[in-house]
Amino acid sequence: MEKELFDFLAAQDYKNAAQIANKYDSAQLAQTLRETNETHVSAFCRELDSDLLAESLLLLDATLKERVINGLGDDELEKVLDEISVDDTVDIIEEMPRQIVQRIAEEEEILCLLTERKFGVLKPLLATMNATDLARVFERAENDGDLLLLFRILPKDLAADTFVEMDSDVTKRLIHKLSDKELRAVMDELFLDDTVDIIEEMPASVVKRLLAQSDSETRAYINEILQYDKNSAGSIMTIEFVALRPTMTVETAFERIRKTAIDKETIYTCYVTDPTNKLLGLVSAKDLMLADKNATIADIMHENVIYAHTEDDKETVARTISDYGFLALPIVDKENRLVGIVTVDDAMTVLESENTEDIAKMAAVTPTDKPYLKTGIWRICLNRLPWLLILLVSSTFSGLIISANEATLNVPVYGIVLTACMPMLMGTGGNAGSQASAMIIRGLAVGEVEFSDFWRVVWKEIRVSILLGALLSIACFGKVMLIDKLYAVDGGTLVAAIISISLLVTVVIAKLIGAMLPLLAKKIHLDPAVVASPFITTIVDVLSLTVYCAFAVAMLGNV
């Protein structure tokens, strides 16, 4: 069998070779890998069972381990590592070169290296990691001492970037452990808008300490930004931008950028202002690089600038940045003086937050800034209870309608069928309304639909709902006649017609309500997401039952 395996390898038939090898135990496979020509190892390992390969990998020397790992794709390597314990993975990490370590070290392995104080492996590994990935490692550190130690071995710039990316609870824990000197060093590396974001999430005692470690100029700017409404553009802007004068030459502009760039959040777009800081135009880094060094900024600047005011809604500003593909948007005050910029990363954060909030509201849940797994049970209950109580009370109208038409619904045979079809009717109506509302709410959010499109939307939904309602009614008629066997009941066709016509009318009503309510909410300055799925479903339930019972009473009154 072993000869047959190597014959398959020589013929590059790795699948058949793997079928034989997968019957081996880990020691046999390890020996086979040692004897396999290195040109075949990678392709051969990719065909092997991941469980068996994981066990065998631990028995190989460092050189062969490296060859096997290098030959596996990311998904294949992940499957193999899932079968290896954290301690064994750490042992592998200690043997591997840095590029291999970067591929296989995850949060658990990093924390294990920290616990075992293996700084020789840990420090160079952390230095190559992304701040966002590092923030996830910090969130997994349960011991505050480990949290502090992990932060202290990071390079200065990376430590500051990671500090910004951390969850607010982790940031608060770390601040309590940092000395004043360490905290001041971190604050000095932060951009102003990031500092403001952190301060807004911290309790008063922590804010006081953060401000104490900031210089007087930074404190003044922070206090100025904190005075803006939390939903305004001013609350998310940064003052760290490059400002140029129109009389500057390109060469002078480059000198200014080189001197100040280290403290600026972005240098890809530079803003042109007059001595009173009024916004005159902008120039991109590309414009500067392509221009003659003796040309003036006035000669190459773009004067038709899209900007926003400090009091503008931050979601509108974020949407503008997204729609136009800007890296930053200038923010001016009432006198058209440039006071800051909103960068694309902050805009994306706003849009993500707004989308999360809309989803919560559409599900009738009070929005919260805390992640789900970090929100307490009582807080989740309190966020959900008010809306459920409102919906509970409103749903009682459905019961009143059924009670009012009890005589019709108790008619022998017919009443049983009519009652049995109520859930189908209400469910279809609710789903139809939710479909329409979801599309309109999204259209409002991305600017595709405005209130001025009200009648266009209504006309479109009327046509869509009639078409859908007709198709569903035909299907419903066939279902109650054939599956529910109303064809065998005297007057069954009439009952089937009542159900089908009610379904058609319900779908039309549901689609119109689902489309109109978000638009009307927008008009009266309410969040369209608030009137989404649960409320629309409740309203449609009441109206569909009203229509259903009205048809039943009208058509079966004399039966």
PEJODA-V23199 format. One record per helix or strand. SS is the DSSP state (A for helix, B for strand). FROM is the first residue (numbers start at 1). LEN is the number of residues. If there is no record, write none. Layout:
BEGIN
ss={SS | SS}
from={FROM | FROM}
len={LEN | LEN}
END
This chain:
BEGIN
ss={A | A | A | A | A | A | A | A | A | A | A | A | A | A | A | A | A | A | A | B | A | B | B | B | A | B | B | A | B | A | B | B | B | A | B | B | A | A | A | A | A | A | A | A | A | A | A}
from={2 | 14 | 26 | 38 | 50 | 62 | 74 | 86 | 98 | 107 | 119 | 131 | 144 | 156 | 168 | 180 | 192 | 204 | 216 | 232 | 233 | 238 | 243 | 249 | 250 | 269 | 278 | 285 | 296 | 297 | 302 | 307 | 313 | 314 | 328 | 337 | 344 | 372 | 377 | 406 | 414 | 422 | 451 | 486 | 492 | 528 | 533}
len={9 | 8 | 10 | 10 | 8 | 10 | 9 | 10 | 7 | 9 | 9 | 10 | 9 | 10 | 10 | 10 | 10 | 9 | 11 | 1 | 3 | 1 | 2 | 1 | 14 | 5 | 7 | 6 | 1 | 4 | 1 | 3 | 1 | 11 | 5 | 7 | 19 | 3 | 28 | 4 | 7 | 25 | 33 | 3 | 32 | 4 | 24}
END
